[in-house]
């Protein structure tokens, strides 16, 4: 992806890519990087009447790209 970027920046780019793919597929973004005392949820999406909590994991080496 972008080998010279810090891990945080790579994570933000990965979350944006996933969000774009999901919204292109018809899901609605409700919240990005939701924080609570219990932790963080990367994306909260709505798919029709289904609420989806999305955790994004970015592979920098050895992974496969979705096509």
C-alpha positions in Angstrom: 0.0 0.0 0.0 2.0 3.0 1.3 5.1 1.6 3.0 6.4 4.9 4.1 3.3 5.9 6.1 3.0 5.5 9.9 0.7 2.6 11.0 -2.0 5.1 12.1 -2.1 6.7 8.7 -2.2 3.3 7.0 -5.1 2.3 9.2 -7.1 5.5 8.3 -6.5 4.8 4.6 -7.6 1.2 5.0 -10.8 2.2 6.9 -11.6 4.8 4.1 -11.1 2.1 1.4 -13.5 -0.3 3.2 -16.0 2.4 3.9 -16.0 3.4 0.2 -16.5 -0.2 -0.9 -19.4 -0.7 1.5 -21.1 2.5 0.6 -20.7 1.7 -3.1 -22.5 -1.5 -2.3 -25.4 0.3 -0.8 -24.6 0.5 2.9 -25.0 3.8 4.7 -22.2 5.1 7.0 -23.6 6.1 10.4 -20.3 6.7 12.3 -16.6 6.4 11.8 -14.1 5.7 14.5 -16.7 5.6 17.3 -15.0 5.7 20.7 -16.3 4.7 24.1 -14.8 3.8 27.5 -14.8 0.1 26.2 -12.9 0.7 23.0 -13.3 1.8 19.4 -15.5 0.7 16.5 -14.0 1.5 13.1 -17.2 1.8 11.2 -20.9 1.7 12.1 -22.9 1.0 8.9 -26.6 0.5 8.1 -27.6 -2.1 5.5 -31.3 -1.8 5.1 -32.6 -2.5 8.5 -29.4 -4.3 9.7 -26.9 -2.4 11.9 -23.4 -3.5 11.2 -20.3 -2.9 13.4 -17.2 -3.1 11.2 -13.7 -3.8 12.4 -11.1 -3.2 9.7 -7.8 -5.1 9.7 -5.2 -4.0 7.2 -2.7 -6.5 5.9 0.5 -4.9 4.6 2.3 -8.1 3.5 1.3 -11.5 2.4 -2.4 -10.7 2.1 -4.7 -10.8 -0.8 -6.6 -8.0 -2.3 -10.3 -8.3 -2.9 -11.3 -7.9 -6.5 
